[in-house]
Amino acid sequence: MSRKKHHEYTNDFKAQVVRLVLNGQPVAQVAKEHALTKSIVYTWVATYKRAGGFGDAEHKVEMVAELISLRVENKRLALENNMLRSILHA
């Protein structure tokens, strides 16, 4: 039984491949030109779309900061909503 070799690709390489697909090149063509399987290209594209990149620490920091800001805003709005409800029902 043979095992496939596990390749490690840089985040820059993955991003380059994804950009080719997002710019309109067919997945099959991009995979063939870079000696990749179509499934790995689809996986990278999905990961890129979901996370906005590959291991981009700066981007993740921005996303966490935005998440914290949105949670604070959500709590403020929930409190405001509860206060308005209590005023209306008084």
C-alpha positions in Angstrom: 0.0 0.0 0.0 1.5 3.3 -1.0 1.0 6.6 0.8 0.7 9.9 -0.9 3.4 12.5 0.1 2.1 15.3 2.1 3.2 18.6 0.7 3.4 21.8 2.6 2.7 25.0 0.7 3.4 28.5 1.8 0.6 30.9 2.5 1.8 33.1 -0.4 1.6 30.2 -2.8 -1.9 29.3 -1.7 -3.0 32.9 -2.0 -1.5 33.2 -5.5 -3.4 30.1 -6.6 -6.6 31.3 -5.1 -6.2 34.7 -6.8 -5.9 33.0 -10.2 -9.2 31.2 -9.6 -10.9 34.3 -8.3 -9.8 36.2 -11.3 -11.6 33.8 -13.6 -9.2 31.0 -14.5 -10.8 27.5 -14.3 -9.9 25.4 -11.3 -8.9 22.5 -13.5 -6.4 24.7 -15.4 -4.9 26.2 -12.3 -4.6 22.8 -10.6 -2.9 21.3 -13.7 -0.5 24.2 -14.1 0.6 24.0 -10.5 0.6 20.2 -10.1 -2.2 20.3 -7.6 -5.5 18.4 -7.3 -8.7 20.2 -8.0 -10.0 19.3 -4.6 -7.1 21.1 -2.8 -7.6 24.2 -5.0 -11.3 24.2 -4.1 -10.4 23.8 -0.4 -8.0 26.7 -0.6 -10.6 28.9 -2.3 -13.2 28.1 0.3 -10.7 28.7 3.2 -9.7 32.0 1.6 -13.3 33.2 1.2 -14.2 32.1 4.7 -11.1 33.4 6.6 -10.1 36.2 4.2 -6.6 34.8 3.8 -4.1 32.3 4.9 -2.5 32.9 8.3 -2.6 36.7 7.9 -2.0 37.7 11.5 -2.8 41.4 10.8 -6.1 40.5 9.2 -7.0 38.3 12.1 -6.2 41.0 14.6 -8.5 43.4 12.7 -11.3 40.8 12.6 -11.0 40.2 16.4 -11.0 43.9 17.1 -14.1 44.3 15.0 -15.8 41.3 16.7 -15.1 42.8 20.1 -16.5 46.2 19.0 -19.6 44.5 17.6 -20.2 42.6 20.8 -19.9 45.7 22.9 -22.3 47.5 20.5 -24.7 44.5 20.7 -24.7 44.6 24.5 -25.4 48.4 24.5 -28.3 48.0 22.1 -29.8 45.1 24.1 -29.6 47.2 27.3 -31.2 50.2 25.5 -33.9 47.9 24.0 -34.7 46.5 27.5 -34.9 50.0 29.0 -37.3 51.1 26.2 -39.4 48.0 26.8 -39.7 48.7 30.5 -40.6 52.3 29.8 -43.3 51.3 27.3 -44.8 48.7 29.6 -44.8 50.9 32.7 
